[in-house]
Amino acid sequence: MMGDEFHKFGRCRPDRNDFGSMGFGNSNSSSRQIYLTFPADSTFKEEDVSNYFSMFGLVQDARNPYQQKRMFGFVTFMLPETVKAILAKGNPHFVCDSRVLVKPYKEKGKILDKYE
């Protein structure tokens, strides 16, 4: 089942399980992620996103969940410094000629926070 989930939701790199032994597993994953938004008519794939952002640093994972109306994705890097460099560059980025906007990844708050 785990393998099926990787193929359904994102790319699985063979060296992915070695990150903890390389010292990368201790970083807070939200500090190593960016949030992407892009036009609905974009045709690029997760591999294209990974290839583009790899020029800034090592990419751990790239995901573009399929949604009919909201086009978004996430990229996780090996190091938080890569996220800082990408955000410092500003917007827009272009992946396969599609305009991509980047934002820092923020964990969603608890549902109760919305009602207090």
C-alpha positions in Angstrom: 0.0 0.0 0.0 2.8 2.4 0.8 4.3 2.1 -2.6 0.9 2.8 -4.2 0.6 6.0 -2.2 4.0 7.2 -3.4 3.0 6.7 -7.0 -0.4 8.3 -6.4 0.8 11.4 -4.5 4.4 12.1 -5.5 7.8 11.0 -6.6 9.7 8.6 -4.5 13.4 8.9 -4.8 15.4 5.8 -3.9 17.7 7.7 -1.6 14.8 9.2 0.3 15.1 6.8 3.3 18.8 7.8 3.8 18.1 11.4 4.8 18.0 10.7 8.5 21.4 9.2 8.4 22.7 12.2 6.5 21.7 14.6 9.2 18.8 16.1 7.3 16.0 14.4 9.2 16.3 16.7 12.2 15.2 19.9 10.4 11.6 21.0 10.7 10.0 20.0 7.4 7.9 23.2 7.3 11.2 25.3 7.2 12.3 23.2 4.2 9.1 23.6 2.2 7.6 26.1 -0.2 4.0 26.5 -1.4 3.4 27.0 -5.1 0.4 28.4 -7.0 0.1 28.3 -10.8 -2.5 28.7 -13.6 -5.0 25.9 -14.2 -3.8 25.5 -17.8 -0.3 24.5 -16.7 0.9 21.2 -18.1 4.1 20.6 -16.2 4.5 17.6 -14.0 6.0 17.1 -10.5 9.3 16.0 -12.2 9.4 19.4 -14.0 8.9 21.2 -10.8 11.7 19.2 -9.1 14.1 19.8 -12.0 13.5 23.5 -12.0 13.9 24.0 -8.3 16.9 21.7 -8.1 19.0 24.6 -9.5 18.5 26.3 -6.1 19.4 23.2 -4.0 18.7 19.5 -3.5 15.0 18.7 -3.8 13.6 16.0 -1.5 10.1 15.9 -2.8 7.7 17.8 -5.2 4.0 17.4 -5.1 1.2 18.9 -7.2 -2.1 17.4 -5.8 -4.7 17.2 -8.5 -7.5 19.7 -7.9 -9.9 20.9 -10.7 -10.1 24.5 -9.6 -7.2 25.2 -7.3 -3.7 24.6 -8.8 -1.1 24.4 -6.1 1.8 22.3 -5.0 4.6 21.9 -2.4 8.3 21.4 -2.8 10.4 20.0 0.1 14.2 20.7 0.1 17.0 19.0 1.9 18.1 22.3 3.5 16.1 25.3 4.9 18.7 27.6 3.3 17.4 26.6 -0.1 13.9 27.9 0.8 15.4 31.2 2.0 17.3 31.6 -1.3 14.1 30.9 -3.4 12.0 33.3 -1.4 14.7 36.0 -1.6 14.6 35.7 -5.4 11.0 36.7 -5.4 8.2 35.9 -7.9 7.4 34.8 -10.5 9.3 31.6 -11.4 8.7 29.9 -14.7 8.3 26.1 -14.9 7.9 24.9 -18.5 6.9 28.5 -19.5 4.1 28.5 -16.8 4.1 31.3 -14.2 4.6 29.8 -10.8 4.3 31.9 -7.6 6.1 30.7 -4.4 5.3 31.4 -0.8 6.7 30.1 2.5 4.9 27.0 3.6 2.8 27.5 6.7 1.3 24.8 8.9 -2.5 25.2 9.1 -3.7 26.1 12.6 -6.2 24.1 14.5 -9.8 24.2 13.4 -10.8 25.7 16.8 -8.6 28.7 16.0 -11.0 29.8 13.3 -13.9 30.0 15.8 -12.2 31.7 18.7 
